[in-house]
Amino acid sequence: MTDYPGNTVEDVPKAYASVLLAEISRASRRIRGDLPNLADVAGKWLLANSRLDENGVVGWGVPVAWDAYGDGSVNPVNTSYAISTGIVVDALLTWMEASATAPAGEIRAVTEQALAAYADPMVRTASGLIPYSLRPSDRAYDTFNSAAYIAGQMQRFASYASSPEIADLLKSAADATMASLIAHHQESPGGAWFWKYSLQENVANDLAHASYIVEGIQTYVREGGALNKEIATSAVSQHLEEFGGNDGTLRGWPTFQDNIDAPARLYDVGMALVLGCNSGPHEKLEEQAKKTAPLHRTDQGFSRYPVGVDDPDLIVKEYETYLWRGMVACAPRLPWSEWKP
């Protein structure tokens, strides 16, 4: 079931990517060997469904018609989006790098086509960011989280590009996006770097979308981006510590965004576990996420919001895949027996 209007049952590319990332990690660390590994199934589905956009664009989106900004411009089902494409590329490249049996040639070809479309200088936003989608209506918004994540993957893929020209195109787009992120970063009362959802909106990112920015910047820096020295990486990561509530659980928005007092969704919890355990040291974030996740537990699975907050308690399978990835990242320090529904 999806977390979109109607809550229909659909295949969500980001969920397949999350499963792929989790299963690669689980196999490499020999975690829960009693469970079947779904990496190949998830990876092959993503490759087979890379052209669902009605215009034939190689990339990935969401299986519903969606008006991301509420401006009346509804995008068709499976429109390619930068965040979905970036997460899928991350998963496919990780699969290729981890498995000798992964179809490396196909992964490189599909990934290059998907990234090159977003790297085109003609589609950048007014502030120089990689766009939220390739639709003209969405390019009117300067959206930081999706641009940061896919920029990191462009920098990563540049070493695999089929030509120096493509590599330069990808690195140029990544650099332009990072330059915009540097220019438009905000500083929290605690000195952390953070970003609004977009230049057009006056609200900070929730935890999941803030995590996308952190992951994107970390990847860009790790892969040798040209603007590395201009990014205060410790201040970027420090922002993740600003989502803790007074009771030691996670908030959906940072504490300084005091006009929004919403609990963390399971989506947020899963991302917090991934970053808390994979990108440390984030011991505080890890502990907050571990304390929060059991609050979502129901007899049927894990609900979108903590039990009792949402009525009815909605089980979003996509969000459960984020939780699964986070649980794998945090093993063996995770009390598995307390989490099983």
Phi, psi and omega in degrees: 000139184264164175258052178229163182312130181094339179047049180283163178269116185218166171270121183251116182306320179300326179291318176298321179295320179295319176298316180300313179297319180294317185289326175296315179295319182296318180293318183292334183255004177055050180259133177048060179294352178281351181259144177294145179271128186257012185301308183297320179298313182293316181297317181293325177296317181297319178293320182289342184240041182269357181234042181279342177303135186297340177267007179077011179293133175283123182162188184221151182217225178233149188276031178220155170292138192213132174252088190300327186250005178063032182254011179090355180265088183278122177276143180297164175307137175067019169305138178291132176238147183298320184291316178298316181296318179297317181293318179295317178301317177305312182294316181295318179293322178296320176299312181300319182285336185263336189236126178290343181263356177293143181286080189301317181298316179293319180299315180297316183294313182293317180297317181297317179296317182295316182287322183298325180298322180278341181276349180304122181302335183289345182254003181293156178283175182300330181269003178096004182281152165298136188285159177298319172212176180273001178285133181306323182295326180279337180288353176285348183249137178263095188256119191280320189293314181292322180296318181296316184295312183288331176298319177300320180288329175296315178299320179294317185283343185306326180288346179259355187301152185284347180206157176300328180295316178294318179301316180294322178300314182294314181293326178295318179295319178297316180297317181297320179293316179295323177299320178292320178299317179297315183293328187250013180291151175252163175240128180284168177304334179271001177092004179280152172276135174212171181226149167291165179302317176208169176295338183271358184232142184255055178214140179291162175292147169289178188298316182298314183285328172296324179296324177299320179295315180300313180298318181297315179293318179300319179293315179302315180293314181299326183269012171082034178302147187295335184261018184311314187288349180266357182255125178278082188300324180293324178290327176296311181293327182302331181300330181296339180279359185260018181248013182272135176275171181295338181268006178088001176261178182272144168265158176285328180235159182296156186298330181284348174273069193284356176272358176233110180244068184251144178289163178288137170284167176299327174307310180296317182298315180300316179295322179296320177296317180300310182287323180297324184258337181264330191244014188315183003277121176228057184300321181295315179298317179300312182294321178296318180294319179296326179285330184278320187305315180298341179290346180265358187286131174231178178290339183260348183153212180245126187278160181303311176248165175307145183305130180097341179278319182255134180229110003281164178288110186270129176266113179254110185299326177303317182292327177294330177290326175294319177298317180300316178299319179293322179296319177296318180299326185267354176293148002267020184274011186252134178282077186310317186298335180279346188258341185293127177287000000 
